[in-house]
Amino acid sequence: MQSADILWVDLEMTGLDPVHDRILEVAAIATDWQFHELGTYEAAQHVDPALLDERFALGADFWDANPEARDALRAQNAGVARPSADIEDELIAFVQTHFAEGTRVLLGGNSIHQDRKFIAREWPRLDALLHYRMLDVSAFKVVFEGRFGQRFAKGNAHRALDDIRESIRELEFYVGQVSATA
């Protein structure tokens, strides 16, 4: 089996505060440098319903503007969501399956530094497998919008697997722009 080069991750959380908010949903895609999917993983992590209500209320501006995502995450939490430790174990197994043994795994995604804070807090054993460098698509976004006036049209589904695939397409768009001018 081919070893992957990038671990793309997207998290859906109750909010953006890594101290008080919690991960609700995770998607991970292992790719090579051509962004071919070599494996996918997704899961829902259980959050105490009282905390979920509290954090959604604090972020009401965002969640009220995205009611379909909010309601789907709430229903998922009440139904198929599982304990954090189980999900961390499965993510570690996913990494061990798709990445070369003994290498630090490159984490990729949009504004991935924020997701990394949650990973470090909630899944420290997974965090220990990750490289300190990250592939942050939002850095490309800043350069291409600021310097070239080019924008990638995002759908903003606010569901982890959809969002991470969109991040990969976004980076492919920017790389394609560079290739077209080379």
N, C-alpha and C positions, 0 to 999 in steps of 0.2 A: 504494500500500500504506500502511496506517495505521502510524504510528510508535508504538512501544511506550513505556511509561513506567517499567516496573520490570523489571530483570533478576534473576529469581529463580535462585539457585544453591544447590546442595547438593553437597558433596564427601564421599566416603568415603575415609578415609585409613588408613594403617597404625596410627595412634594420634593423639594430640592435641598432640604436641610439634612445632611448626612448624620447628624446627631439625633434628631427627633423623628425624621421620616424613615420609612422602611421600603424595601424592595417588594414589589407586588408580582412582577413578571420579568423573566429574563429570556432573551434569545441569544444564541451564539452560532456563528457560522465560521468554520475553518476554511480558509482559502489559500491558494498559492498566490504568487505575485501577478498572475494574469487574472486574478479574482474569480477563478473557477471554484465553485462550491465543492468541497471535499467531504463535508459533513455539516449537519445542523442539529441544534438542540434548542428546545424551548420548554419552559416550565412556569408554573404559577406558585409563588411562595405565599404561605398563609400569614396574614397579619390580623391581630386581634381586631374584631369588628368595631369596638369602641375607639381604638386608636385610628382606624381607618376613617370613621365618621369625623373624628376631631381634626385630623389632618386634611381631609377633603374640605371641611368647612373653612379651615384657615386659608386654603388655596382656592376658595370659591370662584374668584375671577377666572382662573384658568379652567377649573373643572366645569363651571357653568357654561363656558364657551366651547367645551368639548364633552357634551353629555353622553354621547354614544360610547366613547372610550371609558368615561367614568363609570357608567352603568355596567358595561361589559366587565371591567376590572372588579367591580363590586360583586357581580354575580359569580365570576370566576373564583373570587376569594371565598365565597360562601359554598362553592361546590368542589372544584378539583384542586384547589391550592393545597400545597404540602409543606411540611416543616423545612426550615432553612438548612438544617444539617443534611437532610436528604439531598437537597438540591446542590449544595456545595460538593457532596460526595460524587454526584452524577457529573457535575461540571469538571471535577478533577479527572474522573474516568474519561470524559470526552477529550480533555487535553492530552491525557496519556495515550489515547487511541490515535489521535491525529497529528501529534507533534513529536519530533525526535526527542528521545530520552536525554535528559540532562541539559537541555537548552532552555533559556529563559524565553518565554512566549511573548511575542509582540502583540499588544492589545490595540485594536483599531475600532474607530467609531466616530460619531459626531459629538463634539464636546465631551470626549471620552474621559477627560480629567475628572468631570463630575461623577460619572459612573464609577470611576476608579475609587473615589472616596467611599462610596457605598460598598464596593467590593472589599476594600481594606477593612471596613468596620464590621461587615456582616459575614464575610467569607475569607478570613485571614489565611487559611491554608491554600486557597486558590490564589490569593494575592501574592503569596510567596513564590508561586510558579511564574509570575509575570515579570517581564523585563521592565526596567525603570523607564525606558523610552516607550512612547506611544505614538500611534499613527492617528492624528486628530484631523478628521476631514474638515472641521470648522476652520482650521488654519488656512487650508486651501481656499475655502469660501471667502475669507477675509481678503486674501491676496487677489483672487480673481474678480471679486466685486469692486474692491478698492482701486486696483491698478488697471483692470481691463474692462470694467463695467459689465462683466458677464455674470449671469445668475443661473443657478440650477433651480428649476421649479420643483418644489417639494410638495408632497401630499399631506404630510403631518397626520398620519393615521393615529399616532399615539398608542400603537400596539407594537410590542418589541420586535417580532419577526419582520413585520412590514417595514418598520423604521430602519432596521439594520440593513435590509436589502436595499432600501432607498439610499442609505449612506454609501454602500458599495457602488451603486449606480452613479451617485454624485461624484465620488472620486474618479470613476471611469470617465465621466464627463470632463473633469478638469485635466486628467492625464491626456485625454483625446484632444483637448484644446492645445496642449503643449506639443503633442505629436504632429498635429496639423500644421504647426508653424515651424517645425524643425526641418 
